[in-house]
Amino acid sequence: MGAQINNGHIPPTYLIEIDGLLDPRWSYRFGDMQCDTRYDVDGRALTILSGPVVDQAALRGILTQLWDLNLTVLAVHCHEPELHS
């Protein structure tokens, strides 16, 4: 799941928002993803996984891990890298 630059391709960065707290000790299951905790305006705990994802198969692997942990995914955001000529 680690980010790699293949033939000049820089993988997009994904932010995956999860309902509740994910213990940072689980972060090893998500490769290069960073695990952060935030709270919404109502005080509800959210976990944000963020980092580069090389392809759709890697993204599916991350989402499957979250499913296996019985976690609720609230949102998935993809941020493509800006290309400079």
N, C-alpha and C positions, 0 to 999 in steps of 0.2 A: 504494500500500500504506500510505500515511500514515494516521494516525488522524484521524478527523473526528468531531465531535459533530453528529449530524443529528437535528433535532427533539428535542433533549434526550437523545438516546441516546449513552451513553458506551461505546465499544467495549471488549470484554474484553481482558485482557492474556494473552498466550500465552507459555509457556516451552517451547522446543523443544530437547531434549537430543540432541546429535550425538556419535557416537563419533569420537574423535581431535581434532586441532587444526584449526581453521579460521582461516586468516590474517585478521587484522582488516581488511586491505585489501579483502577480499571483502564486508565488511559493507554497502557501498553497494548491493549487489544485493538487500538485504532491507529497504529502506525505513527505517522508524523503529525497527527492531529493534536492540537493544544486543547486542554480541557479547562474551561473557566466557568465560574458560577456568577449569576446575576439574579437580581430580583426585579419583578415587574412592579407596576404602580400599586398593585394590591398586596405586595409583599410575598407573592408566590415565587418560590425558588425555581430557577431555570439553569440548566447546564448548556453551555455553548461549546460545541466541538468546532474547531476551525483549523484549516490547513490545506495544503495542496493535495489534490486527488488526481492521479494520472489518467484514469479513464472510467467509463461507466461500470466496468466490472469491479474496479476497486471501490467505487461508490456503493455498489450493491453489497459488497462484502461488509462495508461499514454499517450500512442499514440493517443487514442481516444480523450482525453482532448486537445491535441495539434491540432488534426484535427478540433475539435469544435471551437478552437480559430483561425482557418484558418492560421495556421503557417506551414511553409515548413520545414520538417525534412530532413536534409542533410545526416546524418549518425547515426547509432546506433551501439555501440561497447559494447560487453559483456566481462567482466574480471572475470573469475572464481577465487575464493580464492585459495591460495596455501595450500595444505594439508601437514601437518608435522606429521610424524609418531613418 
